[in-house]
Amino acid sequence: MAKPFRFNLERVLDIRAQLEERARMELGKAIAAHQLQAREVARLENELASRDASMTQKKNPAPLDFYLWRAYRERLVFDIRAGHAKLDELAEVRERCRVLAVSRSKDRKLLDKLKTNKARRHALEENIAEQKENDEMASVRYVPPVV
């Protein structure tokens, strides 16, 4: 009777699959955070460009308007620089998460391949044992022809 295949490292494989899934989720969060920050920086840059354009269209701005515009512009430029710095930081985090996800995926795939190879070897050994048993039964039952 053929015994069913049992992979000794099944629990480890399950844990590695969970770690891979967790790493993928972290990568997804990092990508989303990076995209959100990129949109925010683009919005600030568009705001700066539109405010610059509106100020240059004014013919004779009042000194107070000019002062307020300059202060607002300086703050926008500061926010854009800070946004770019945060964007670079988020890009590094995203890359670390990507490397971790790839590493975890390789670990799981390695164990999965080992499981497949062991299952294949088990099936082959079971087939050989079954064939050997059949051959023995055939030789026991064999009756030579009477001449």
C-alpha positions as CSV (number, residue, x, y, z in Angstrom):
1,M,0.0,0.0,0.0
2,A,1.4,3.4,-1.0
3,K,2.0,5.8,1.8
4,P,1.0,9.4,1.2
5,F,3.7,12.0,0.7
6,R,4.5,14.1,3.8
7,F,6.8,17.1,3.5
8,N,8.8,17.5,6.8
9,L,9.3,21.2,6.3
10,E,5.7,22.1,5.6
11,R,5.4,24.3,8.6
12,V,8.6,26.2,7.6
13,L,7.1,26.6,4.1
14,D,3.9,28.0,5.6
15,I,5.9,30.5,7.7
16,R,8.0,31.6,4.7
17,A,4.8,32.1,2.6
18,Q,3.4,34.3,5.4
19,L,6.7,36.3,5.6
20,E,6.6,36.7,1.8
21,E,3.0,37.9,1.9
22,R,3.9,40.4,4.7
23,A,6.9,41.7,2.7
24,R,4.6,42.2,-0.3
25,M,2.1,44.1,1.8
26,E,4.9,46.3,3.2
27,L,6.2,46.9,-0.4
28,G,2.7,47.9,-1.4
29,K,2.4,50.4,1.4
30,A,5.9,51.8,0.6
31,I,4.9,52.2,-3.1
32,A,1.6,53.9,-2.1
33,A,3.4,56.3,0.3
34,H,6.0,57.1,-2.4
35,Q,3.3,57.8,-5.0
36,L,1.3,59.9,-2.6
37,Q,4.4,62.0,-1.8
38,A,5.2,62.4,-5.5
39,R,1.7,63.7,-6.1
40,E,2.0,66.1,-3.2
41,V,5.3,67.5,-4.6
42,A,3.8,67.8,-8.0
43,R,0.9,69.7,-6.6
44,L,3.2,72.1,-4.7
45,E,5.2,72.7,-7.9
46,N,2.1,73.4,-9.9
47,E,0.9,75.7,-7.1
48,L,4.2,77.6,-7.3
49,A,4.1,77.9,-11.0
50,S,0.5,79.1,-11.0
51,R,1.3,81.7,-8.3
52,D,4.4,82.9,-10.1
53,A,2.3,83.3,-13.3
54,S,-0.5,85.2,-11.5
55,M,2.0,87.5,-9.8
56,T,3.8,88.3,-13.1
57,Q,0.5,89.2,-14.7
58,K,-0.3,91.9,-12.1
59,K,0.7,95.3,-13.5
60,N,1.5,97.2,-10.4
61,P,1.3,95.0,-7.3
62,A,1.1,96.8,-3.9
63,P,4.1,96.5,-1.7
64,L,2.0,94.5,0.8
65,D,0.9,92.1,-1.9
66,F,4.4,91.7,-3.1
67,Y,5.6,91.0,0.5
68,L,2.9,88.4,1.0
69,W,3.6,86.8,-2.3
70,R,7.3,86.6,-1.6
71,A,6.7,85.0,1.8
72,Y,4.2,82.6,0.4
73,R,6.6,81.7,-2.5
74,E,9.5,81.1,0.0
75,R,7.3,78.8,2.0
76,L,6.3,76.9,-1.1
77,V,9.9,76.5,-2.2
78,F,10.8,75.3,1.3
79,D,7.9,72.8,1.3
80,I,8.9,71.6,-2.2
81,R,12.5,71.0,-1.0
82,A,11.2,69.2,2.1
83,G,8.9,67.2,-0.1
84,H,11.7,66.1,-2.4
85,A,13.8,65.1,0.6
86,K,10.9,63.0,1.9
87,L,10.4,61.6,-1.6
88,D,14.0,60.5,-1.7
89,E,13.7,58.9,1.8
90,L,10.5,57.1,0.7
91,A,12.3,55.8,-2.5
92,E,15.0,54.3,-0.3
93,V,12.3,52.6,1.9
94,R,10.5,51.4,-1.2
95,E,13.8,49.9,-2.5
96,R,14.6,48.2,0.8
97,C,11.1,46.7,0.9
98,R,11.5,45.5,-2.7
99,V,14.8,43.8,-1.9
100,L,13.2,42.2,1.2
101,A,10.2,41.0,-0.8
102,V,12.4,39.5,-3.5
103,S,14.5,37.8,-0.8
104,R,11.5,36.3,0.9
105,S,10.1,35.2,-2.4
106,K,13.3,33.4,-3.2
107,D,13.3,31.7,0.2
108,R,9.8,30.4,-0.3
109,K,10.4,29.3,-3.9
110,L,13.5,27.4,-2.8
111,L,11.5,25.4,-0.2
112,D,8.6,25.0,-2.7
113,K,11.0,23.6,-5.2
114,L,12.5,21.2,-2.6
115,K,9.0,20.1,-1.8
116,T,8.2,19.4,-5.4
117,N,11.5,17.5,-5.9
118,K,10.8,15.4,-2.8
119,A,7.2,14.7,-3.9
120,R,8.5,13.6,-7.3
121,R,11.2,11.4,-5.7
122,H,8.6,9.9,-3.3
123,A,6.2,9.1,-6.2
124,L,9.1,7.5,-8.2
125,E,10.1,5.4,-5.2
126,E,6.5,4.3,-4.6
127,N,6.1,3.3,-8.3
128,I,9.4,1.3,-8.1
129,A,8.2,-0.4,-4.9
130,E,4.8,-1.2,-6.4
131,Q,6.5,-2.5,-9.6
132,K,8.8,-4.7,-7.5
133,E,5.8,-6.0,-5.6
134,N,3.9,-6.8,-8.8
135,D,7.0,-8.5,-10.3
136,E,7.3,-10.7,-7.2
137,M,3.6,-11.6,-7.3
138,A,3.9,-12.4,-11.0
139,S,7.0,-14.7,-10.4
140,V,5.2,-16.5,-7.5
141,R,2.1,-17.1,-9.6
142,Y,4.0,-18.1,-12.7
143,V,3.4,-21.7,-13.7
144,P,5.8,-23.0,-16.3
145,P,4.1,-24.6,-19.3
146,V,4.0,-28.4,-19.3
147,V,5.8,-29.9,-22.3
